[in-house]
Amino acid sequence: MKPMNYLDQFRDKELVAGLAKRIRTLTAGLEKPLTFMEVCGTHTMAIYQFGLRTLLPPEVRLISGPGCPVCVTPNGYLDRAIALCRLPDLIITSFGDMLRVPGSSSSLMEERAKGADVRVVYSPLDAVQLAVKNPGKRVVFLGVGFETTAPTVAGSILAAQALGLDNYFVLASHKTMPQPMGILSADPELAVDGYLCPAHVSAIIGANAYRFLCEEYRVPCVVTGFEPTDVMQGVEMLVRQALAGESKVEIQYSRVVRWEGNAKAQAMLAQVFTPFDADWRGIGTLPGSGLKIAEAYAAFDAELAIPVGVEELREHPGCLCGEILKGKVSPFNCPLFGRTCTPESPVGACMVSSEGTCAAAYKYAR
Amino acid sequence: MDNDIILLGHGSGGKLSHQLLDDLIIPKLSQSLAKGQNDAALLEIGGTKLAFTTDSYVVDPIFFPGGNIGDLAVNGTVNDLAMMGARPLYLSVGFILEEGFKKSELALILSSMRSAADSAGVTIVTGDTKVVPRGKGDRIFINTSGIGVLEHGLRIDGAGGRVGDQVIVNGSIGDHGIAVLSAREGLEIDSGIKSDSAALNGLVEELLVLGEALHVLRDPTRGGVATTLKEIAIQSGVTILLDEESLPINPGVKGVCSILGLDALYVANEGKLLAFVAPERAAEALAIMQRHPLGKDAAIIGSLTESSEGRVQMKTSVGGVRGVEMLAGEQLPRIC
């Protein structure tokens, strides 16, 4: 027997074909197609990358949701990051995706080309190390992401505190699930028949977090992994619930996700961050849907600790990222898609992030 | 957005590189406005057909598992000549050194260049050295130019792909990019992957027995197999259908790619070639490669299915179908 590598097993062609056949049999002859939303950007990527839509019958429609952290980050956040990177003796550190996202008039990549010190790191702890090595400079990490990323950012603040650093800061724009799913569920235009709930976010927050969606909005929820067999099985579970008229939370991704989530990570988040009403690009301000740095750690909050003038916000006319994030418009129906908005010169964030719906559609589905 | 500045992505080998060439460099420099860029220029001097090419090497770090900037600078230029079906003969070399760079490191690089040149059967015949003040360069940059001779009447060209052709690669993809990336400061992953940096002219010489059945040769360096195939699809006006299951990819490359969210199809190679061969000779071409030390893991990875404006599609490992585009933006700057 081949040793398990925890990758190939979940990309098994026969298993995927079997699941596709079951989904086809279950949905054969349905008059109205079932519409499921994959909430998380990583799902969107997996679905495009493995061509899973081409394996599903026309009776099952997958739409992409607001779970791409870069995509839902408002322009104003980028404008502040850009303003910061223009300050002397300041290093901006970020995951790579943020660099190409256009703000109101520039991007971090463009600023880097003009001389700003903007560096890609693979972990916020690398940014802390940079602060240790550069005591004469201020190091700002761009804290963008959901509950999957937020604990490591919280950890970096705690590490910086333990090291006694006064030159490490986080510009925080963390968002939380599942508040926006409630807004989307209440939207009559969307009529979602079920959610493929995020995999790794759920590992932190736990599957119980989605119960209110089933109870209040009667929408089936399946916490689903990111591999092709996971996605296909998650879809099959949603189909079964929808056909039976059920609405409950199920865990497909049981090898990782528990009902109550990761208590340690949750405690770390509660220690370092405070919930606040976050602004979601395209969706609006949602009560309690973001994490800002708690008062006790204000010294590490770039927004408070490093005052800087930020340019006036300018939205890009014609950009439909907002509607695309809500699943209302497919990238192919955006007048800018593939014309003025391409991965080389993106207009909206959905075209930039490796998890963005438009980037995935451009790269894989044309 | 400010369109007047050069971005790192302009050096990625992907779409931005193409835009820079098409919109600025070729219109300003070329006398013929020749479209369709190949790996080397074909020239005829006094009845002799020559291939001429140049390439600059800025890889970071300069030493990486499986090679260093020196052998890369020799092999890369040798390969560009070989991809035109030429026999590489002579190289020039230009060094740009940063003040403070160690002579002992330069000596290591020079030794690798010499042994790479010896094993490729080329001679380094002229060169130049410049030194820039500390901070104005990054240790060492190398430029090499090369001349080769075409000793046959075959036309091997990116525009030569025909419907029915089989696409063959001589081994595992993505090794060079992942080896360099693994050696980068701050990442230091022990992937066990070595760069595939190698001169391919010997392998190409053996493939030339295929004669008219050999339509395209191209080395998938920056931008990876995906970008190179998309270029050829556009140049040839065909659709290429890849079969993901048949792509040879080392487990270490797969692992690093899945951790970092990279796609091996876009990761650079420095010792790989893609050959487009007429279907009736494809099995023979595969056998030639597999007999060669640089082609043990060769595989047929796809075929040309129909005429089109230049599409690349892939049957995925789980049976779905998806499109394949050129690399957009920068994936891994300074990979070669």
Interface residues (C-beta under 8 A of the other chain):
Chain A: N5 L7 R11 D12 K13 V16 A17 A20 Y48 Q49 F50 G51 L52 R53 T54 L55 R100 P102 S105 S106 S107 M109 E110 R112 A113 K114 V121 Y122 D126 P228 T229 T342 P343 E344 S345 S354 Y362 K363 Y364 A365 R366
Chain B: M1 D2 I5 I6 L7 L8 G9 K15 L16 Q19 G186 L187 E245 P251 K254 G255 S258 L260 G261 D263 M314 K315 T316 S317 V318 G319 G320 V321 R322 G323 V324 E325 A328 G329
